Amino acid sequence: MRVRLILNGKKAGLQPVRDAVHTLRRAGHPIEVRVTWEKGDVERLVAEAAAEGVERIIAGGGDGSVNEMANGLMQLAALEPARQPAMAILPLGTANDFATACRVPIDPVASLTLACEGAPRPVDVARANDRYFVNVASGGFGAAVTADTPVELKDFLGGGAYTLMGILKAVNFRPYACTLRTPDGESSAGMIVGAVCNGRLAGGGHPLAPEARINDGLLDVVSIKPFALTDIPEVAAELAAAVSANAPFRGGRWIVRQRVPWVETQSPGELPVNLDGEPMKAHRFRFEVVPGAVRMVLPPDCPCL
């Protein structure tokens, strides 16, 4: 079986990664390596791998690299579905939210061993207009924070960088006007945070959708309505319940949760949305799940399946 690691260029010099590749090669897995240089390289390298008969490709990077590989695979599926390779992950990012939720090992040798020897299973991919994402699309305040967090700050503080930027932005934040439509109906209200979740974690390990599954054909939609300072204790209590894995949270006065196959949003101004770390803006979004769109190598005890 031909296996190719598509490695984020910023991580190519990491000695543990180089050592892990050599370890797997000595163990009988001749991993081929390709390194990215600029945006768009991952999708191009996915197409090249498929054309050359590579059966399994590994996203070496963070959530953004996983997102780019999924987009490359979805473009390939539309043209040559029979050539679509299976996908695996070598977590090398700041947060690694998707890989962490799926319990993909952080150790490079362990994750590459899983990538080479594990069995792929079909998982869902979500679509936002003409782009795809695997983990979470966050809108409003959360997207603004992620988009404006400098790379240097992320490298220095890790997941804590998002918390710091959130505090700084909260001082002057105004809720977004937004209409939300799902199979359950339509609602018009302001929004502070909205998230369309295929996976469970976002923003450096925060459990936005603790019960989400990546092979159930549904999206977990979570939104927080505008609130006053006097409402903060109630909002905090609902938020704590919403992210707890101890008991299901179906929604409250301020936090709304839905599980649907699609959701549409429309706003008078451009709504900032973050797709697995990739920012975009639009007045109108349609999010929908594409069931079983990608074959992915995940641990046998992956809780997201």
N, C-alpha and C positions, 0 to 999 in steps of 0.2 A: 504494500500500500504506500502510495506517495503522499507524504505529509509536508506541508509548506508553512513556515512561520512568517507571517507578515508583521514585521516589527516596527513600532513607532520609532522614527529616527532619533528622537530625543533619548530613547532608552537603549540604543544600540551599543553604547559603550559600557553598560553595566556589567561588571565582571561576573556577578552571580548568574546572569542570564547567559553569558557566553559559556560559563562552566557547565550550566545545566544542559545546553544544547550538545556540548561535547560528551557529557555523561550519557545522554539518551542515544547519541550516535554509537558510542561504545557498547551500549546495551542492545544494539541491533535495529535501532530506529533512525534511518538516515534522513533526519530532518533537513529540508532545504530552507534557506533563509533569504528573505527579501526585505529591504529596509525602505521606509517612506522618507520623502524629502519635503513634500508640500501637500496642501489640501488637494484631494482628488486622487492621490496615489493609491490609496487602499482600494477604491472601486476599480481602478485600472488593473491593479495587481490581482484582484479577485478574478476579473475576466481573463487575464493571462493564465492564471493557474488552471482555470476550467478548460481553456483551450488546449493546454498542455497535458491534460489528463490527470491533474492532481485530484486526489479523492478526498483529502481532508485539509482544511486551512485553519490556522490558529491566529487569532487576533492578539498580538502582543502589545498591550497598552492599557488605557483606562476605558471608562464608559464611552468616550468619544470614538475610540478605535473600534469598539464593539458595534457602535452605531454605524460607522462607516462600512464595516464589513457586512452588516446586515443589509444596508442599502445596496451594496454591490451584489449581494446574493439575490436580492429581490429584483434588481434590474436583469440579472442573468436568468432568473426564473421566468421572466416575461418573454425572453427571447429563446433560450435553450434550457428548459427545465430539466431535461435528462442529464445535463452536464453539471448541475448544481452540486458543488462539493459540500460535505458536512463541515460544520463549524465548531471550533473549540476556543478556549480563552486562556491566555497567560496574563494574569492580572498585574499590571505595572503602573496603574494610575494613582492619582491623589486619593480618590475615594473608593473606586472599584465597587460601586453600589450593587450593580447587577451580579457580578461574580460573588460578592460577599453573601448576598441573599441566597444564592444558589449553592453556597458552600464549596465553590471552586477553590482548591488550595492556593494559598498565597505564596508558598514555597515554589520556586521555579521548577525544581526537579519533579516535585509532586504534581504540579499542574501540567507539565509537559508529558509526564507519564500517563496521566488521565487522558490528555488530548490524543495520545498515540494509541492507547489500549482500550479506552472506554467505548461503549456502544452509543451511537447517536440516536436521539429520539426527536420526533417532530415537536416543535414549539411554535407558539403564536408570535406574530409580529404585528405591531400596530402602525397604522398609517395616519399621518397628519397632512391633509391636502395631498401634495405630490411627494412628500418625504416619509420615510419610515423610521420607527424607533423600536427598541427592544424593551427598554426599562420604563422610564417615566417621562411624560411631557408635563412640565410645570408651567403655569401661566400666572401673570400678574406679578405680585411682589416677589415671589420666589424666583421667577425667571429673571427679573431685573437684578436681583442680588447676584445670581450665578453669572449672568452675562457681564456684569461690571466688576467682578472680582479679578484683580490682576493675577497673571500667572505666577509672578514672583511671590505674591502673598500666599497663594495656594501651596507653592513649594515650601515656603517657610513655616506656615501654620497648619498645613494639611486641612482637614475638615473644619477646623476652628476658624479658617479664613472666611467661610460663609457666614458663621455666626457674627463675626466682627463686622462684615459688610452689611449684614441685616440690621445690626444696631445703628450703624451710621445712616442707612437709608430710611429707617423707621421714623426718624425725626421729621422728615418732610413728606411722608407718604400719603397719597390720596387714593382711595379705592377706585377700581376700574368699573365703569358701567358696562354691563354685559348681559346678553340674553342667552340662556342655556336651553337647548332642546335635546331630548332623548326619547326613546320609545315610550317612556313613562309620562311624557308631557313636556310643557314649556314653562320656564320661569324667567322673570326679568328682575334683576337686583344687582346691586354693586357687589364687587368681589375683591377680597384682599389677596387670597391665595386660591389657586385652582390647580388640580393635578389629575391627569389621566394616566392611570397606572396599569401597565402590563406586569411589571415586576413589583417589588415590595419596598425597596429602600431608595432614598434620594438625598442629595445635599450632604453627603458625608456620613451615611449610615442611619439617617432618620427614617423610621418605619412609617411611611405614608399609607401603605396598604398591607397590613400584616397578614391578611388572609388571601392575598392575590395569588393566582395560579397562572403559569405561563402556557398552559395547555387546556384551558377551560372554555376558550372561545368568547371570553368576556373581558371587558375593561372595568377596573375599579376607579370610579370618578369621585374625587373628594374636593370640596370647596369650603372656604371659610367666608362667611358674610361679614360686612362691616359691623363694627361694634364700638361702643363708647368706653372710656377709661373705667367707668363704674362696672362695666360688664366683664372686665378682665378675669376676675376669679372664676366666673362661670365658664368663660371661654377656655381658661387653663384647665379646668376640670374635664370639659368635653375633649380637649386636645389630648390629655393624658389617657382618657378612655379610648380615644380613637386609635392611638398608636400602641395600645397594649395588646399583647397576644394572648392574654389570659381569658378574655371574654369577647365575643363579637360586639362591635359597635355599629349600630345601624343608622346613627345620625342623631342630631340634637337640635337645639334652637339656633346655634351658630355654625355648627359643622354639619354639612350635608354629605352623605355618602350614598352612592348608587353603584350597581353592578349591571352594566348594559353592553350590548355589542357595538354601539356607536353613540356619539354625542357631537352636537354641532354648537358652536358659539359664534355670536355676532356682536360687535361693539362699534360705537361711532368713531372711536379713535383706534389706532393700531394697537393690538394686544400683543405684548411681548411673551413669547413662548420659548421654552428651552427643551429641546429634544435630546435627552441623554448627554447634555452638555453643549449641544449645538443650538445657538440662538437663532430665532427667526421672528418676524412680525407680520401680522395680517389683520384685516378687519373681520375676516370670517375664516373659521376653521371647521373642518369636518374630521373628526377622529373616528377610526373604525378598526376593528380587529380583523386580521387576516389569519384564520386558524391554520395551524400546522404548516406554516409557510417555510420554515427553515429547520433542517436537521441539526441538532446541537448535541455536543458531547458534554454531559453533566454528571456529577457524582451520583451513585446509586441511591444515596440518602438525601438527594436534593429536595428540600421542603417546598419548593415552588412548583412541583409537579403533582 
